[in-house]
Amino acid sequence: MSLRKSAGGSQAVPEPIPDLGAGSSGTAAEPHPAGRVKHGILIQALRLLATLVWTLLVVCAINATQILGSPLYVINRDYYYAYMALTKQSFGIFIITITQWFSPTVIRVSGDLSVRGQLLQTEDGRLETRFPERLVMMANHQLYSDWLYLWWIAYTSLMHGHVFIILKESLKYVPVIGPGMMFYGFVFMARNWAKDRPRLQHRLRKLAQSRHGGPMSGRRGKESLDPMWLMIYPEGTNLSGNTRKGSARWAKKQGINDFEHVLLPRSTGLLYCLQELKGSVEWVYDCTVAYEGIPRGAYGQDIFTLRSTYFQGRPAKSVNMYWRRFSVSSIPLPASSEPSSAENEAFNTWLLARWEEKEALLEQYARNGRFPADEDRDSEGEPGIGMSKGAGFIETEVKLRYWYEIVQIFAVLGAFAAVAVASLEFRSLMATILKVSNG
């Protein structure tokens, strides 16, 4: 049952749940980390409807905008890729509105010394990150919605038009959404390495070599590679009861210990990406994510469901991120495209060590409710001398800088509609003039 402290002490007492609009009341069967259901059935239904309408409206608008701009591919490639990057920005704006309007929560960000000076907070409380234009981003996978927060991080670096994601091939066939993601240049995988490898190689080599001038290109135009944030989840799936069992079986097969807070990472995809992008990317950024309130031994996907998070008003009380980065030159990558077993083992060892560190970070979070933070101390734990001050903990929320950024989503369609209306008015005017002159 849901519990609360009595006014006179710490004794837990049952807390009634609200009438949900269908005569249901009483006490909750189990306490939820985000507290009581905040909205009754009617409000939940309205929130569901609003979410569906807004999603359908935006996705259709973006896809239509992409189709209208597709002829640019044969007219001017520079403007084509800039145009599609703007539509990708629009999708980033959309997912921020979904989070801001329907599941607002505290975002607590910290990092180690390697990202000092790259995590800042503006005067109005927003997070501003100063990550580079090109990077590979890896993270542990707790919930289906993890990627929303990572795309928001790209927004805080003004890179939300340059995100690339590796997805299941089945998503390519979802109406409207699938074609839109194909315009974005996302990578679709069938989980069959023989089939996936040539497809992945093609996309990665394009990302490693693409240079375009004009808007949305790199800081130095064609002199620099195009901006690119490649998002990868080495665990391959989110943490759940079933995937926990699969990770345990894999650990037993490999003769290593399994984890509690993360799944064992699979190295094949990440290794191949880093090999193909070698020389074009300097940094791998690593994010460890934790959601407040998940009990030990439980799984976030079972607690923070879509209904709980977006419709009942019960998202996690805080989403916590711990950032660090690794130089690609420090990672043991094979010298050739066909690595030896020893080279594979070296990379596996490196990646497993990073996940052991994640496990330790998440254990610290489970015990203390906080990740560590860089608070003006050097790597030896001594006060930093001659170094910029660490960011410590930044508490913020997912939100747009300006509300009118939403207009960008519909700007092209609005312009086409205005031209169409003006054309019709002009034709009507000309017809009237001809009629008068002939009469």
N, C-alpha and C positions, 0 to 999 in steps of 0.2 A: 504494500500500500504506500501511497505518497506520504511522506513524513515532513513535519515541521517542528521546530523547537517551541516549547511552551514559554510563556513570558517569564515564568519564575525560575527557569533552569534549562538544562539541556535535554530533558526527557523528550523523546520523539512521540508525537501523537498522530493519529490518522488525519489526513487532510482530505476533505471532500473534494471531488472533482465537479466541475460545473455541469449544469444540465446541458446536454449536447443537442437539444432541440428535438429529440425523439423520445422524450420521457426517461432517458437514462440518467442516472445519478448514483451516488454512493461513494465508495472509496476506490482509488486506483489500486490495481492488483500489485503493481511494483512501482517503486519510485523511478521517475525518469530524470536523467541528469540535468535536463533543461527545465524541470519543474512541471507545473500543471499545464494542461491543454488550454491555450489562450483564446481559442476561437471555437464556437459551437459549430454544429453541422452546417447550418445555413451559411455562415461566414466562410467556412472551409470550402463549400461548394462555389461560392462567389470568387474566392481566391483562386481555386482551380480553374474556373472559367476565365478569369482575368489573365492568368498565366498562359493558358492555351491560346486565347485570342491574341495576346501580345506576341507570343512565340510565333504563331502562324503568320501574323501580319509582318513581323520583322524578317522571318526566314524567306517568305515569298517576295518581299521587297528587295532583299539582298540578292536572291537568285535572279529576279527580273533585271536588276541593275547589272549583274554579271553578264547576262545574256545580251543586254543592250550594248555592253562594252566589248563583247568578244570580237567584233570585226577589227578592233585595234591590233589584234595579233598579227594580221597581215598588212596593216597600215604602218604601224610604228611599235616595235616591241618594247621600247623604253616606256612609252606611255601605257601600253597594255599592262605591263607588270606593276607600274605605279597605280594604275586604276584598280587592279585586283587587290593590291595591298590596302587601298582605301576601303574596299568592300570587306576585307579581313578586319580592318580597324572597326568597321561598323558592327561586325559580329562580336568583337571584344567589348564594345560599348553596350551591346545588348546583354551579354552575360553579366556585366557589372550591374545593369539596371535590375536584372532578375534577382541578384543577390541583395542589392541595396533596398529594393522595395519589399521583397517577400521573405528574406531570411537574414536580416541585419544582425551582425554579431561583432564582438571584439576580435580584432586581429592583433596578435602579439608577435612582433618580429625581433629577432636578435641574430647575431652571427659571431664568428670568431675573428681573429686578427686578420685573416686573409681577405675579408671584405670590409675592413675598416675604411671609412670615408665614402662607402658606397651605399650605406643605409642612412637616410636622413628623414627628418620630419619637418614639414612646412609649418608656417605660422598658424594655418587653419587646421592643423592636425593630420593632414594627409601624409601618407608614406611617399617618399621619392627615392627611387633607387637609381644608381649610376653604374649599371652593369654595361659591359661592352656591347657593340652592335652585333657581334657574332659570338655565339657560345653554344655549347651542348648543356642542357639542363637535365639532371636526373633527380629522382625523388622516390621515397617509399610511397606505397599506394595503400591508403587507409579506406577511402570512400570513393564511390563513383564520381563524386563532385570535386575530387582533388584538383583536376585540371582547370576548373573554373578559377580557383585561387591562383594557380600558376600563370594563367593568362592575365589575370589582374596584375600580377607582379610585372609582367611585360608592359602593361599599360602604365605602370608607375615609372618605367624607363622609356616611355614613348616608343616601345617596340611591339605594340599589340597588332600592328599590321604586318609583322614579319615572323609570326609563330608558325612552326611546322610540327605536325604531330604524326606519329605512326599509329595506325588504326587497324581494326579488324576489317577484312575485305567485305564482309557482309554489309557493313555500313554504307558502302558505295552504292548499294541498290535501294537505299531508303529514298522515296520520292522527295524531290526538292532539296533535301539536306544532302543527299549523296552527290548529286551534280555540283552543288555549291562547294563541297569539300574538294571535289576534283579540280574546280577552278582555283582553289587555294593551293594546289600543289601538294596536298597531304599524301602520305605514303600508306598504301593499303597492303596488308599482309594476310596471307591465307594460312599462316602457321604451318607451312610446308616449305622447308628451307630450300629445297631444290627449285621450287617454283618462285619463292620469294626473293632469292638472292639476286637474280638478274634484274628484277624490278627495283629492288632496293638500290642496287648498284647504279642503275640509270638515274634515279632521283638524287642520290647522294652526290654523284659526279656533277650533276647540274648545280646543286647547291654549293659544291666546292669550287665551281668555275664561273658562276654567273656574275656578270658585271653589266650594269645598265646605267645610263645617264638620266638626267632629268629628275623630276620629283620622286621622293620616296627611295632614292638610291642611296648608296653609301655617302659618307661625309665628303669624299673627294670624287664623287661621280664615278666614271668608268675607270678611274685610277685605283679604286678600291673595290673589293668584293661586295655584293649586295648584303644588306643586313639579314641575319638569320638567327632565330632561336629555335633549336631543335629540341623538342621535349621527349624524354624517354623514361619509361618506368621499367627498370631491369627486373623487377619481380614478375612482370608480365600480366598481373592481375591484382585485384585488391584483396586485402586481408579478410578472410571469412573462415567459418568452420571447415568448409570443404577444402579451401586452399591451404589452410593450416595443416590438414592431414596430408595433402599432396606434398607440402614442403617437408614434413616429417619423413615421408617415404623417400624423397629425394636425398635428404640428409643421411638417412640410413644407408642408401645405396652408395653414396659417396664416402661413407665412413667419417662423417663430421657431425658436430652437434647442431641441432636445429635451434631456432631463436624463439622468443616468446612474443616480441612486439613487432617483428617484421618477418617477411618470407625470405627464404634463401634466394638471392638474385641469380638470374641466368645471364651468362656473360656473352653469348653468341651475338645477339643483336647490337649491344653497346660496343663490343669489340669491333665489329664490322663497320659500324658508323664512324668510330674514331679512326680506323684505318683509312677509310675512304675520304674522310675530311681532314686528314693529317696535312699540315702545312697551310690550311685555310682557317683553322680555328685554334686559338691559343689556350682557351680555358674551358674546363668543365665545372659548372656550378652545381652544387649539391644542396638540396633542400630536404630537411627532415621535418615532417609534418605530424602534429599531434592535435587531437580534438579533446577539449576538456570534458570530463565526465564519463569517459568509457571505463567501466570497472575492469580490474585485472581479470583476464580470462574471457572477457566478452569481446564482441566485434562491433565496430562502429556502424557497419552497414545494417545491423539488426536494430540499432537504437536510433540513429539519425537517418530515418527513411525519407523518401521524397515527401510523403504525407506529413511526417513529423516536422521536417525542416521548413517546407514551403507553405503548407496549408494550415497546420495546427499552431504555427508560431513557436515551435520548439527546436530551433537550431542549436548546435553546440554553443555553450556560453562563451567560448573563445576558440579560435583557431590559432595554433601556435606554429611558428616557422623558425627553424634555425638554419642559417645559411653559411656556407663555406665554399671555397673554390680550390681547384687543383689545376696546375699548369699541365697541359697536354704533354709537354716535353718531359715531365716527371713521371708519366704513366708508362709502364713497360709494354709498349706496343710492338708487335712483330715487325721485322724488317721487310717482309714481303707479304703479298696478298694470300699466300698459302702458308700460314704459320705452322711451325713444328709443334709437337706435343709439349715440349719444354716451354716454348713461347706462350702457348695457350695456358699452361699451368701458371706461368708468371703473372699473366693478366688476371686469371681466376683468383689467384692469391691476393692481388691488389684489390680487386673488387670486393672479395669476401672481407678483407680487413676494413674497408669503408662501411660495410654493413654491420660488422661487429661494433664499430664506433657508433653507428646509428642505434643499434640495440642498447648500448650503454647510455646514449643520450635519451632515449625513450624510457629507459629504466629510471634515470634521474628525474624525468618529467613525471613518471608514475608516482615517484616517492615525494617530490617537492612541488609539483604543479607548475614548474618552470624549467625551461631550458637554461643552460648557461648563457652568459652574455659578455661581450667584449666591453669592459668598462675601464678603459685607459690602463690596460695592463699588457705587458709584452708577453711573448710566448713562454717565458720562464716564470710568469706569475709575478714579476716585479713591476713596480710602477713604471709606465712608459716614459722614456726620456727622449725628448726631441721628436716625439711622434704625435700625430693628431689623436684627438680623444675618441675613444670608442663610442658607438651609438647607444650602448646599454640595451634596455628594452624599449621598443617603440610600440605604443598601443594606439591603434588606429581603427579604421573601418573601411570596408569596400564601398567606394562611392566615386562618382564622376567629379572631375574638377569643376565643370560647368554644366548645368542642366541642359543647356541648348546644344550640347554635343549630340544629343539624340537626333537633331535635325539632319545630321550627316547621313543617317541611315536612309532617309527618304529624299535627299537632295536631288539625286540624279533623276529619280522618277518624277519628282516635282517639276524639274526643269523640262523633262520630256512632255509632261502633261501641259505645262504652260505653253510650250511651243505648239503642241497639238491644238490647244484651245485657240491660240492666236491665229493659227493657220485656218481653222474653221471660221473664225470671225472674219478673217481677210477674204476667204472665199465667199462668204455670205455677203460681205460688203461689195465685192466685185460683181457678184450676181445682181445685187440691187442696182448698182450703177449701170450695168449693161441693160437691165430691164427698163430703167428710166430713160436711158439714151435711145433705146429702140422703140419706146412707147411714144 
